[in-house]
């Protein structure tokens, strides 16, 4: 039988095929971030957990969560959280891009380096 798939199913399969698994996992990402914070304490661990969750949400099957996470990386919230623990928001975006969490087109720079 040669049945044709409905368009929403085809689109979902295409999006899934385009999204690749990140190069580093969430636990390794958390360890990396904690190495770069100014002081490791319960509060900095909380801030790192918020940033880590944004990374995880970038790979979510939910289109809404992915959209919110991309917005988090663009709209200034990332800077607010990073400033709390002495992290560079540009460094976070670079990690997100190079590790495969964030598409370079989703950043303000568009993946172009000066």
N, C-alpha and C positions, 0 to 999 in steps of 0.2 A: 504494500500500500504506500502510495506516494502522497502523504498529507502535507499540506503547507502549514507552517507554524504561524500563529498570530503575530502581528507586528510588535505588541508589547513584549512578547517572549523573545523575539529576535533582538530587540533593543536591549533587553536585560542581558542576554548572552553576549552581545557586543561590548557592553560596558564592563561586564565581568572579565571578558577576555582582555580588555585594555588595561584594567587595573592589575598591577603585578604585586606580588608579595614584596614587602620592604626588605632591604638587604640586612638590616639589623632588627632584632626583636625588641619588644617593649622593656624587658628587664635589663638588657644591655644598654638600651637608651637611657634608662633611669640611672644606672651606674655611671654612665658617661656624664650626664648632667650633674650628678652629685659631686663628681670630681672637680667640676668647674665653678661650683657655688662658693661664695666668700666664706661662709661658715656653715658646717653641717650641724643642724639642730632640728628639732621637731617641726618648727615653722618652715625652714628651708625645704625639708622633706615634703611638706604639704604643697608648697609652691611648685616643686619639681613634679609632684603627682598631678597637679593641674595641667602643667605643660605637657607631661607625658600623655595624659588623657586626650589632649588636643591632637597629638601625633596619632594616637590610636584611632580617634574619630575620623582622621583623614582617610583611613582605610575601611571605614564602616560600610556595610552593605546598604545602610540607610542613606539615601540621597540627601535628606535633610541634615543629618549629622555631618556628612562630608562637607556640605555647603557651609554650615555653621563653623566647622573647624577651619576651612579656608578663610572665612571671614575673620576668625580669631587671629590668624597669622597676618592679616592685612590691616585691620582697623585700629590698631593701637593697643588692644588688650594684651597682646603678647609683650609689648614693651613694658606695660605696667607690672606684669608678673615677673618678667626678667629683672627689672630694676630692683625688685624686692630682695633678690639674692645675688646680685652682681653678675648676672649673665648677660651676654650680648644678644639682642633680638635678631640681629643680622646673622650671628653664628647659628642661632636656632633655625632660621630659615634655610641657611646653607646645609645644615645637617638634614633637615627635612627633605630638601631637594636631592642631595647626593645619596641619601639612604633610600630614596624611592618612596617616601611618604607623600611628597608634595611635587606637583608638576611645576616646572620652572615658569610656565605661563601664568600660574596662579599667584606668583609673588609680584610685588610692586616693580621689581627690576626686570621681570620677564625673563630671567635667566641670563641677562647680558651683564658682563662684568666690565667695569671701567678700566 
